[in-house]
Amino acid sequence: MEDKATILDSGNRWLVGAQIVINAPASEIFAIVSNPKMHPQIDGSKMVKGGITGPDHLKMGDTFYMRMSIGIPYVMRNKVVEYKHNEVIGWRPLARNIWRYELKPISANSTLVTQWMDGRNAPKLLMKREIRWAAKAIAKTLVNLKKIVERH
């Protein structure tokens, strides 16, 4: 079982991501990534602190809030802007970057999971700091997600 995520080279410095194979159907994985209450458990950045409000399973147009911290606590508002059940979910905070999960079944019980932080439409001044740490945090998130999903 490979426990490392592969950091991807998108060819665009404002689009960073990673991917991993998870031994589970896409539906099981999607149930976790579309539930904002699970985000503190899978978060590889250690910035998501919980206290999340919003629906248990996000859909297109839903808004949810997360308690965050990067030295100082704050609350981040997010809106789901991309959604295809069991395949894609992406949400946008006020900074206008998009955090996106893409799930592609390999077999009935194996899924390629890719996560992106897409800052192409966000103010570049805000993205400069985020781009430096995002790929590694995404890779850690995917490893955490794999461990949680495969434990069940």
C-alpha positions in Angstrom: 0.0 0.0 0.0 1.5 3.3 -1.1 1.1 5.9 1.6 2.6 8.8 -0.2 0.9 11.3 -2.4 2.5 12.5 -5.6 2.9 16.3 -6.0 1.8 17.3 -9.5 3.4 19.8 -11.9 0.5 21.6 -13.6 2.8 23.8 -15.6 1.1 26.9 -13.9 2.6 28.2 -10.7 -0.8 29.3 -9.5 -2.3 25.8 -9.8 -0.8 23.3 -7.4 -1.9 19.8 -6.4 -1.2 16.2 -5.5 -2.8 12.8 -6.1 -3.0 9.4 -4.4 -4.7 6.1 -5.0 -7.2 5.2 -2.3 -8.5 1.6 -2.0 -12.2 2.5 -1.8 -15.0 3.4 -4.1 -15.3 7.0 -5.1 -18.6 7.3 -3.2 -17.0 6.5 0.1 -14.3 9.1 -0.5 -16.7 11.7 -1.7 -18.8 11.3 1.4 -15.8 12.4 3.4 -14.5 15.3 1.3 -18.1 16.7 0.8 -18.6 16.7 4.6 -17.0 19.9 6.0 -17.2 18.4 9.5 -14.5 15.9 8.4 -12.1 18.6 7.1 -10.3 19.1 10.4 -9.5 15.3 10.5 -8.0 15.2 7.0 -6.4 18.7 6.8 -2.7 18.4 6.1 -2.0 22.1 6.7 -3.0 22.0 10.4 -4.9 25.3 9.8 -8.4 23.9 10.0 -9.4 23.9 13.6 -13.0 22.8 13.6 -16.2 24.6 14.7 -17.5 24.2 11.2 -21.0 25.2 10.3 -22.8 24.2 7.2 -24.6 21.1 5.7 -23.2 17.6 6.5 -22.9 17.0 2.7 -22.1 19.9 0.5 -23.8 20.4 -2.9 -23.4 23.1 -5.6 -24.0 26.6 -4.1 -23.8 25.6 -0.5 -21.9 27.9 1.9 -20.0 26.7 4.9 -17.7 28.2 7.5 -14.5 26.9 9.1 -12.5 28.0 12.1 -8.9 28.4 11.0 -5.6 29.6 12.4 -2.3 30.7 11.1 -0.9 32.1 14.3 -4.2 34.0 14.9 -7.7 32.4 14.8 -10.2 33.5 12.1 -13.3 32.1 10.4 -13.2 31.4 6.7 -16.4 31.5 4.6 -16.5 29.0 1.6 -19.0 28.5 -1.2 -19.2 25.3 -3.3 -18.6 26.5 -6.9 -17.9 23.1 -8.6 -19.9 19.9 -8.0 -20.5 16.6 -9.7 -21.7 13.9 -7.3 -18.9 11.4 -6.5 -16.6 13.0 -9.0 -15.7 16.7 -8.3 -16.2 19.2 -5.6 -14.6 22.6 -5.3 -15.2 25.5 -3.0 -14.0 29.1 -3.1 -13.1 31.2 0.0 -13.2 35.0 -0.2 -9.7 35.1 -1.7 -11.2 33.6 -4.9 -8.9 30.6 -5.0 -10.6 27.2 -5.4 -9.9 24.1 -3.4 -10.9 21.1 -5.6 -11.1 17.4 -5.2 -11.4 15.2 -8.3 -12.2 11.5 -8.0 -11.6 9.0 -10.9 -12.5 5.4 -10.3 -9.7 2.9 -11.3 -11.8 -0.1 -10.3 -14.9 -0.8 -8.2 -12.8 -0.5 -5.0 -9.9 1.8 -6.1 -10.0 5.6 -6.8 -7.4 8.1 -8.0 -7.9 11.2 -5.9 -6.5 14.5 -7.0 -6.7 17.7 -4.9 -5.9 21.1 -6.3 -5.5 24.6 -5.0 -6.3 26.7 -8.0 -5.2 30.3 -7.5 -5.4 31.3 -11.2 -8.3 33.7 -10.7 -7.3 34.9 -7.2 -5.4 38.1 -6.5 -1.7 37.1 -6.9 -0.6 39.1 -3.9 -2.8 36.9 -1.7 -1.7 33.7 -3.5 2.1 34.2 -3.2 2.2 33.0 0.5 -0.4 30.2 -0.1 1.4 28.7 -3.1 4.6 28.2 -1.1 3.1 25.7 1.3 -0.1 24.4 -0.6 1.4 21.4 -2.5 2.9 19.8 0.6 -0.2 20.5 2.6 -2.4 18.9 -0.1 -0.1 15.9 -0.2 -0.4 15.5 3.6 -4.2 15.9 3.3 -4.5 13.1 0.8 -2.4 10.8 2.9 -4.7 11.6 5.9 -7.7 11.0 3.7 -6.4 7.6 2.6 -5.7 6.5 6.2 -9.2 7.5 7.3 -11.0 5.9 4.3 -9.0 2.7 4.3 -9.5 2.2 8.1 -13.2 1.8 7.7 
